[in-house]
Amino acid sequence: MEKLFEIKDLVFYKEDFLDNLDEFEDIIDIIQELSANLTYEVIEVVGQNECCEKTNKNYIIEIPGFLDENDEFLTKEEIELQSASGVERVLDLFVIRIYKCLECKKWIIDILE
């Protein structure tokens, strides 16, 4: 299996992704770059997970950030550094959320704009 990235003790494999990974190439690069500093929580969703219909529990990882005028992803920390230096920009909210089923280990990426 092809490992894409690891967040703490969770490993994310290409073969376990539930969607078309080609659509998320840029997002995968961002996750890989930030993965060493990310953490996760366990959440319960309403109803059973569609992947296996055995649980409603998921790991969730959230990466809050923004897109600048060039559609480049910037973290909150990067924005704070730029603001401290007097740089003002127009930014759009862009949150990357990763959900991984506790039961079958399948995972998805969800974008909040």
Secondary structure, DSSP 8 states (H G I E B T S, - for coil): --EEEEETTEEEEGGGBSS-GGGGHHHHHHHHHHGGG---EEEE-SS--TTTSS-SEEEEEEEEEEE-TT--EEEHHHHHHHHHTT-----EEEEEEEEEETTT--EEEEEE-
